[in-house]
């Protein structure tokens, strides 16, 4: 399974990356949507996008999902949040 994990907070990202690596996933980390798009352009396969719903910059997590679906139309997306809803 190929996963791109996007979270601007390195402290929040670290335990998630550790867990995903333990599952055997091929993991690519990004701190923002622009970096995630750049990573995805290098991939031949992407199974799962794990992203914060609210990101800094020009994209939010939903925009990122839509951008990645242009290249990987069946990518599954998991939205996360550090905020107490």
N, C-alpha and C positions, 0 to 999 in steps of 0.2 A: 504494500500500500504506500503510495506517495502522498505526503501531506505537506502543505504550506501553512505554517502557523504565523499569524500576524498579531503582534501586541507591542505597543510602544513602550510598555513598562517592562524593563529587563527582569526585575524581581518577580513580577507576575508570570513572565514567560518561562523562567527557569524551571519551576516544578512541572509545568505542562510539557516542556521539551523532554525532561527526564522521563516522565511517564510514557510519552509517545515513543521514545527510543526503546524503552523496555518492552514495548509491544512488538517491536521489530519493524516499525514503520520507517520508511526512508523520509527523513524530516528535513525541511528547509525552513529556516527562521527568517522573519523580516520584522523590522521595527515600525514600518509604515507601509501604506498601500503601494506607493511608488516602487519601493524595493521589492514588494511581493510580485508586482507586475513584471519587473525586470527578471526576477528569479523564474517566474512561470514561462517567460519567453525562451528560457534555456532548456525547459523540460520537454520531454516527448510524451509524458503522461502525468496527469494530476488527478488523484482520486478524491481528496478531501481538502477543503479550505477551512481552517479554524481561524476565526478573526473576531476581534472586538467589533461590536456594532458601531461604536462611535470612535472614529480615528481622527487625528489631527491632519491637516493638509487638505488637498483637493478632493480626496475620496473619503466616503464613510465606508463601513464594512459592506453595505448593500451595493454601493457603486462598485466596489472591488469585486464582489461576487459576479456582478453583471459583466464587468470587463473581462474576467477570467473565463466566463462562460462563452465568450466569443471564440476562444481557442479550444476550450474543454467544455463542450455543451452539457455533459452529464456530471460535472463535478458536484459533489455533495458539499454542503456548507453547514458548519456549526458556528453559531454566533455566541460570543461570550460577553460578559460585562463585569467590570470591577465595581460598578455602581450598585448601591442598594436601591432596588426598584420598589 
